[in-house]
Amino acid sequence: MGTKLEGRQSAGHLTTRAARLFIRAIDVRLKKLGLSSGQLPVFFALSSGEEMSQKELVEFAAIEQPTMAATLTRMERDGLVERQPDPRDGRGSLIRLTPLAMKKTRDVMATIQTSNAEALAGFSDAEKELYLGMLRRIIANLEAD
């Protein structure tokens, strides 16, 4: 039978807890912009003015299709994304950020930077690089499954 101590030493538990705390900190800041952390993958993917299909966004964000569909529907309702016919696929559409969303991009990125700086306060540059490298390896290990 597991104990509380074992849970505190579990990579999965600590990673999940850290992720939830990151999301909470970011959401508090994004709320002031009228946004949420669930919209971040769309901002990351499209912030340079790109257009992507919903399928491409699903792959980029590594989330389920219904979740992306709901996110895009809310963002479209809020005037943050727009769809236009995909010239490569007459049945599909391409999604891009609206001018309103593009204006918010700088504040979104500043919010992310502030939250990351807060989370990594007191870490040396070498520790930050080590931590990020370890996270990349964990992601690669789990994506290989």
N, C-alpha and C positions, 0 to 999 in steps of 0.2 A: 504494500500500500504506500502511495506517495505521501510526502510530507510537504508542508509549506516551504521548508528549506530547499527541497528538490525543485520546486516550482521557481524559486528565486534564482536558481542556477541554470535553468533551462533556457537555451538560446532562443527557442520559439517563443516562450513566455516573455522574455525580456524584449525581444524584437517587437512583438505585438504591443506590449505596453508602451514602448518608446514610440511606435507608429501612432498609437492612439493619442498620446500626449502631443506629438507633432501636429496631428490633424486638429486637435482642440486649439492649440496655440495659433495655428494658421487660420482656422475658421473664425476665431475672435477678431482677427485683423481683417479678414476678407469680408466679414459681415458689414463692416463700415463702408465697403465698396459696393455692397449689394450682391456679393458673390459668395460661393462656397468652395471648399476644397475639392468637391466632386467635379467641379468644372476645370480644375487645373490641367488635367491632361489635354483637354481641348485647347486651352490657352497655350500650353507648351508646344503642341503640334502645329498650331496655326498662327502663332504670334509674329512670324516674319512675313505674313501675307500669303502663305501657302493656301491651297485648296486641297482637300482630301475627301475621299468617299467615306461613308460611315464605316464600311468594312476596314478601310485603312486606319481610321481612328480607333476602332476596336483593337486592332493588332498593335498599334502604337501604345495605347493605354493599358493593354493586357487586362481588359475587363470583359465581362459578358456583353453580348449584343443587346439584350433587353435593357441593361443598365445604361449603355451608351445611347440607345434610342430615347430613353426617358430623359437623360441629361440634355441631349440635343433639343428635345421638344421644349424643355423648360428654358433653355438658353435662347431658342428661337422666339418663344413667347416674350422673353425679357428683352428682345432686341439685340442679343449678343452674337448670334450667328444667323447666316442666311444660306439658303440652298439655291443652287441653280443647276440646270440640266447638265449631265456629264456627257461631253461630246464623244467620249470613248464608249459609253454605254447608255443608249437611249432610255433604258429603264431606270437608271440610277441618277443620283445627283451628287454634286460636289458641295462641300460645306466650307465656308470661310467665316472669319470674324467680321462683324460689321464695323463701321467707323467708330461707333460708340465703344465696342469692346476693344478696338485697337487703342483708343485713348486711355483705357484702363490698364493696358498691358504694362506700362512702366510702373504703375502702383502695385500691380500684382507681383511683378518681379521683385520690387523693393520689399514687399511683404514676405516673400519667400526668403530673401536674403536676411531680413531682420530675424525671422524665426530660426533660421539655420544658425545665425550668429549667437542667438540666445541659447540654443541647444548645445552649441559647441564652445561656449564660454569657458575659458580656462584650459582649453586644449592647445597644445603647441601645434605649429604647422605640421610637424612630423607626425604627431598623433592624429591629426585630422586626416592626413593622407593615408595613414595606416588603417584608420577606421573605415574610410571610404573604400579603400582597396579590399578590405575584408568583406564589406557589404557586397561589393561587386562579385567577389568569389562565391559568397553564399547564394546570390541571385543566379549566377551561372550554374552552380551545382544543382539548384532546385529547378531551373529551367530545363536542364538536361534530362530530368525525369519525365 
